[in-house]
């Protein structure tokens, strides 16, 4: 019984450590996607402006 309680506490600790890291990685991927989208939009706008000029 003592071993079960220990592993339960270990699992809780793993979740407490793991979830913030996973959320951080997910947010970083989303942010990189938004930055890439903005870059592509800016490049397209620059190209269209140069084409009109």
C-alpha positions in Angstrom: 0.0 0.0 0.0 2.8 2.4 0.7 4.3 1.9 -2.7 0.9 2.9 -4.3 0.8 6.1 -2.4 4.4 6.9 -3.4 3.8 6.3 -7.1 0.6 8.4 -6.9 2.6 11.3 -5.5 5.2 10.8 -8.2 2.6 10.9 -10.9 1.1 14.1 -9.5 4.6 15.6 -9.4 5.2 14.5 -13.0 2.0 16.2 -14.1 2.8 19.4 -12.2 6.1 19.6 -14.0 5.0 18.3 -17.4 1.9 20.4 -18.1 3.5 23.9 -17.9 6.2 22.7 -20.3 3.7 21.2 -22.7 1.6 24.4 -22.6 4.7 26.5 -23.2 5.7 24.4 -26.2 2.2 24.6 -27.6 2.1 28.4 -27.2 5.5 28.7 -28.8 4.4 26.8 -31.9 1.3 28.9 -32.2 3.3 32.1 -31.8 5.8 30.9 -34.5 2.9 30.2 -36.8 1.5 33.7 -36.3 4.9 35.3 -36.9 5.3 33.3 -40.1 1.8 34.3 -41.3 2.6 37.9 -40.6 5.9 37.7 -42.5 4.2 36.1 -45.5 1.4 38.7 -45.5 4.1 41.5 -45.4 6.0 40.0 -48.2 2.9 39.7 -50.3 1.9 43.3 -49.6 5.3 44.5 -50.5 5.3 42.5 -53.7 1.8 43.9 -54.7 2.9 47.5 -53.9 6.0 47.1 -56.0 4.0 45.6 -58.8 1.5 48.6 -58.8 4.4 51.1 -58.7 
